[in-house]
Amino acid sequence: MNVPLFPLNSVVLPGGRIPLQLFEPRYLDMLTQCLKEDRGFVVVLLRDGAETGKVAAFYDIGTYVRIIDFKQLDNGLLGITVEGQSKVSVVRSWQQEDGLNVGDVECLLAEDLLTVPTRYAELPSVLRALFRHPVIRDLGMEVDYEDARDVGWRLTELLPLDKQEKQRLVELQNPLERLDRLNDLLEALEENN
């Protein structure tokens, strides 16, 4: 599958939503094409560079997203909301003349559907607390607090973790490994406070 790539300083995973502001011509053109062809694009985490820069290095595991909403924002920019569909691997990437990154991607195998084990009972509670924040609540995401994938994906997106850690969590294919790592990270955050 050949798709546009959208390097960001944040991650989105299957079922997650993220609002974006578009103003660069390359991304406005990308949006037009995506809407016209009824297809999405891939959000990849920036490794080096800036979101608005022409040269950016990014990780090769990201998420294929679909546009679920768009509107003109008060600041005059175009705002869109995208929702993660599936994790993908960027097999090959290049930059078009207009600066848009594109690539050939392959879908990764779907993660196993597993229930959150009782030893991680605190993690859904932390997620519920995060979902009380108005900005997150306004995204209208559905969350299954018993699904280990859902809990791990949403915590990966929402917790204040550094980029490399977020990417490690994105790349894990076992939901219980992700919960285990998130549990350790939360314990470390609590000890530092």
Secondary structure, 3 states (H helix, E strand, C coil): CEEEEEEECCCCCECCEEEEEECCHHHHHHHHHHHHHCCCEEEEEEEECCCCCCCCEECCEEEEEEEEEEEECCCCCEEEEEEEEEEEEEEEEEECCCCCEEEEEEECCCCCCCECCHHHCHHHHHHHHHCCCHHHHCCCCCCCCCEHHHHHHHHHHHCCCCHHHHHHHHHCCCHHHHHHHHHHHHHHHHHHC
